[in-house]
Amino acid sequence: MHFTVINTFTLKDAADAADFEVRFLSHVEWMRARPGFVAHQAVRSLEQPGVYVNFGWWQRPEDFQAVLASDTFKAHAEEFHRIVDVTADPSFGVLRLDGTAAQEDDHLVVEYVTAGEGDDIAALYGRYADADGLVSVDLAKSLFARPGGYTALSRWRSAAQADAARATIVERAEPARPIAGTRAELAPAGA
């Protein structure tokens, strides 16, 4: 699995949404050209429209660290911090499920789960593989920010199918809409 960076961006002023999206898309274009970048998926919360979540997949943590150290990244970050608060959650991908092909009107959900001692969250999420309406799931385990915490981006044909599948798995779920990126095919780690 890949190193995953999950960033949550919260607008300081709701009026800055369009400005943020333009800046973010420009930033992502730059990121895509960096060594070790694999793919990303950015979504905007439907229930909290001032909140965006970006899942970024990298070959190795070192690839992302090199980006963080660059002057261009620092300049972009300085611009972002004027209009959003950022919470970073470096994570490690632990499960990737693929169901049917994605469609534009799929239902996306960012899911947050905290594991208790002995809980096997990846096995719980593995049950999604047999759920009706599954398009995809990417599950990542937080490395530092949320001890025992996992974040998943799941894609379903409908909200009802998502609700039925996760009824006993997830402690908080936020419906979202995509704003940038695609869930690209991941190259094998080290490739």
CORKABEL-V408628 format. One record per residue. N is the residue number from 1. RES is the residue in three letters. PHI is phi in whole degrees, -180 to 180 (* if undefined). OMEGA is omega in degrees with one decimal (NA if undefined). Layout:
N&RES&PHI&OMEGA  N&RES&PHI&OMEGA
//
This chain:
1&MET&*&-174.4  2&HIS&-107&170.7  3&PHE&-69&-176.0  4&THR&-124&174.9  5&VAL&-109&179.1  6&ILE&-112&179.7  7&ASN&-109&174.3  8&THR&-108&179.9  9&PHE&-110&178.4  10&THR&-117&-179.5  11&LEU&-61&174.7  12&LYS&-77&178.2  13&ASP&-139&-177.3  14&ALA&-56&-179.8  15&ALA&-68&-177.7  16&ASP&-91&-175.7  17&ALA&-58&-178.1  18&ALA&-64&178.6  19&ASP&-62&178.8  20&PHE&-60&-177.2  21&GLU&-61&177.7  22&VAL&-63&179.9  23&ARG&-63&-178.4  24&PHE&-64&179.7  25&LEU&-62&176.5  26&SER&-65&178.7  27&HIS&-61&-178.6  28&VAL&-64&177.3  29&GLU&-59&177.6  30&TRP&-65&-178.6  31&MET&-61&-177.5  32&ARG&-58&-178.5  33&ALA&-88&-178.0  34&ARG&-81&176.8  35&PRO&-59&177.0  36&GLY&90&177.5  37&PHE&-69&-179.4  38&VAL&-107&-177.4  39&ALA&-169&174.2  40&HIS&-153&171.8  41&GLN&-141&177.2  42&ALA&-107&179.0  43&VAL&-134&177.1  44&ARG&-119&-179.2  45&SER&-63&175.3  46&LEU&-80&-178.4  47&GLU&-85&177.9  48&GLN&-131&-172.4  49&PRO&-59&177.2  50&GLY&-88&-177.5  51&VAL&-117&176.6  52&TYR&-120&175.6  53&VAL&-128&177.5  54&ASN&-120&172.2  55&PHE&-100&177.3  56&GLY&-118&-178.7  57&TRP&-107&-177.4  58&TRP&-127&177.2  59&GLN&-61&-175.7  60&ARG&-145&175.5  61&PRO&-57&-178.7  62&GLU&-63&177.9  63&ASP&-63&179.5  64&PHE&-69&178.5  65&GLN&-61&178.1  66&ALA&-63&177.2  67&VAL&-64&-179.8  68&LEU&-57&-177.0  69&ALA&-80&-175.4  70&SER&-77&178.1  71&ASP&-64&179.6  72&THR&-64&178.9  73&PHE&-62&-179.4  74&LYS&-60&178.1  75&ALA&-66&177.3  76&HIS&-62&-179.2  77&ALA&-62&179.0  78&GLU&-62&177.0  79&GLU&-62&-178.5  80&PHE&-60&-174.6  81&HIS&-66&174.7  82&ARG&-73&-173.8  83&ILE&-119&179.2  84&VAL&-138&165.8  85&ASP&-94&-175.7  86&VAL&-119&171.8  87&THR&-117&-179.7  88&ALA&-100&178.3  89&ASP&-134&175.7  90&PRO&-59&-172.9  91&SER&-143&175.9  92&PHE&-127&179.3  93&GLY&-63&-179.2  94&VAL&-118&-179.7  95&LEU&-157&175.5  96&ARG&-136&178.7  97&LEU&-119&174.8  98&ASP&-125&176.0  99&GLY&-109&-179.8  100&THR&-94&-179.5  101&ALA&-66&-179.6  102&ALA&-67&174.3  103&GLN&-130&-175.1  104&GLU&-60&-175.8  105&ASP&-96&176.5  106&ASP&-61&178.9  107&HIS&-97&179.2  108&LEU&-103&179.8  109&VAL&-140&170.8  110&VAL&-95&-174.3  111&GLU&-117&-179.1  112&TYR&-120&-178.1  113&VAL&-137&173.2  114&THR&-115&-177.6  115&ALA&-85&170.7  116&GLY&-87&180.0  117&GLU&-59&178.7  118&GLY&84&178.2  119&ASP&-71&175.7  120&ASP&-112&-175.3  121&ILE&-63&179.0  122&ALA&-61&178.1  123&ALA&-67&176.9  124&LEU&-60&179.2  125&TYR&-67&177.1  126&GLY&-58&177.2  127&ARG&-64&177.8  128&TYR&-59&-176.5  129&ALA&-55&-179.2  130&ASP&-99&-176.0  131&ALA&-78&175.0  132&ASP&-65&174.0  133&GLY&88&179.6  134&LEU&-68&172.3  135&VAL&-104&178.7  136&SER&-165&173.7  137&VAL&-143&169.4  138&ASP&-123&-177.7  139&LEU&-113&-179.1  140&ALA&-129&178.5  141&LYS&-99&179.3  142&SER&-63&179.6  143&LEU&-87&-175.0  144&PHE&-139&-167.7  145&ALA&-65&-177.4  146&ARG&-134&-179.6  147&PRO&-53&-177.9  148&GLY&77&-175.8  149&GLY&-92&176.4  150&TYR&-128&173.9  151&THR&-130&179.1  152&ALA&-126&168.4  153&LEU&-112&179.9  154&SER&-115&-177.8  155&ARG&-128&-175.5  156&TRP&-132&174.4  157&ARG&-68&-178.9  158&SER&-149&177.3  159&ALA&-64&-179.4  160&ALA&-63&178.8  161&GLN&-67&177.7  162&ALA&-64&-179.4  163&ASP&-60&-178.8  164&ALA&-64&-176.9  165&ALA&-72&-173.1  166&ARG&-99&-173.7  167&ALA&-48&-177.0  168&THR&-114&-174.4  169&ILE&-104&-164.9  170&VAL&-105&178.5  171&GLU&-90&177.6  172&ARG&-150&179.2  173&ALA&-134&-179.8  174&GLU&-124&175.2  175&PRO&-59&-175.0  176&ALA&-144&173.2  177&ARG&-125&-178.5  178&PRO&-71&173.6  179&ILE&-121&-178.9  180&ALA&-163&173.5  181&GLY&85&176.7  182&THR&-142&176.4  183&ARG&-85&-175.0  184&ALA&-73&172.0  185&GLU&-62&179.9  186&LEU&-88&173.7  187&ALA&-75&177.4  188&PRO&-57&178.1  189&ALA&-55&179.1  190&GLY&83&-178.3  191&ALA&-79&NA
//
